[in-house]
């Protein structure tokens, strides 16, 4: 069987501030990246980096890559807070109505005594 089900396309990544013999490469796979690091091609460390959106540009995998998502999440949080405030107002109105109802119920009992 000489055919492969899938061929990994390894890309070399730069290593600033590291030993010149250190090699870092990545290959795109379903749900993220396989990343291998080492100085000896026969014995490299391998890990999986989750990146379902394929946003990793090979240099930075930090906050800048996900600013848009965070803004979307902030908007969703704001909407949820507003809904929560509306719910609280409804509960406050119901509490006030119950208190008024309690006072009305107490009045006839007081008159009977």
C-alpha positions, -999 to 999 in steps of 0.1 A, spaced: 0 0 0 19 31 -12 -10 56 -11 -14 77 20 -48 87 33 -35 122 41 -2 140 37 9 165 62 23 197 48 49 209 73 57 246 75 89 259 92 84 285 118 110 310 129 126 307 163 137 341 176 161 340 205 166 302 203 195 280 194 201 280 156 197 242 155 162 243 170 136 235 144 98 243 148 73 232 123 36 230 120 10 211 99 -26 220 95 -49 192 107 -86 190 115 -94 213 145 -60 228 148 -23 223 142 3 196 148 35 213 160 68 196 163 100 210 179 135 197 182 171 197 171 171 161 158 146 152 130 144 117 143 134 127 178 112 158 178 85 166 204 50 168 190 19 185 203 -15 196 191 -26 232 192 -64 236 190 -74 262 165 -108 253 149 -110 286 131 -75 284 115 -65 318 127 -29 311 138 -6 330 115 25 311 126 39 340 146 15 350 174 -13 329 189 -24 356 214 -50 382 222 -49 400 188 -60 369 170 -92 367 191 -101 403 197 -131 400 174 -145 370 193 -140 388 226 -159 418 213 -187 395 203 -187 378 237 -187 412 255 -218 422 235 -235 390 244 -227 395 281 -241 431 279 -273 417 264 -276 391 291 -270 417 318 -297 439 303 -321 409 303 -312 402 339 -319 438 349 -353 436 332 -361 404 351 -350 420 384 -374 450 377 -402 425 370 -395 408 403 -394 441 421 -428 451 407 -442 417 417 -428 421 453 -444 456 456 -477 442 444 -475 414 470 -467 438 498 -496 460 488 -518 429 488 -506 419 522 -514 454 536 -549 451 522 -554 417 538 -541 429 572 -565 459 572 -598 439 575 -584 416 601 -573 447 622 -609 461 619 -624 429 631 -603 427 662 
